[in-house]
């Protein structure tokens, strides 16, 4: 769970940085959005299997 949360945070920090400097390269955004989306799917599975 910790690894998934940290992966999500790294993607979020990268997206925030690229937005802050107004650099909208689709390639960088796609990889960083992927880093944000796939941990959420696994976190949801962990939460659903726990209860």
N, C-alpha and C positions, 0 to 999 in steps of 0.2 A: 504494500500500500504506500509506503514511504517513497519507494522508487517511482511509482506512478504519479504521485503528487509532485515530486521534484521534476519529473519529465514535463508535466503540464506547466509548472512554473517556468521552466526554461523556455518553452515555446511562447508563453505569455510575455515574458521579459523581452524576447527577441521581437515579437510583434509590436510591443509597446515602443521599443527602441526605433524600429523602422518607421513606425507612425510618427514618432516624435521628430525624427530628422526628415520626414516627408519623402522617404525613399520607397517607392511602390514597385519593386521588381517582383513580378508574379512568381518566379522560381523560388526566391527566398521566402515569400509569404506562404506559398503552398507547403514547403517543407516544415515551416514553423507552425502553420495551422494543423498539419498532420501531427506534430508533437503535442498539440493541445487536444486534439480530438480522440486519438486512440487510447490515451490513458483513461478518459472519461468512460469509455465503453467497458474497460476492464474493472474500473472502480464500481460501476453499476452492477457488473456481474458479482463482484465480491460482496457488495452490500446485499444483493438479492439472495445469494447462497448462504449468507450468514444467519438470516432470520427464518 
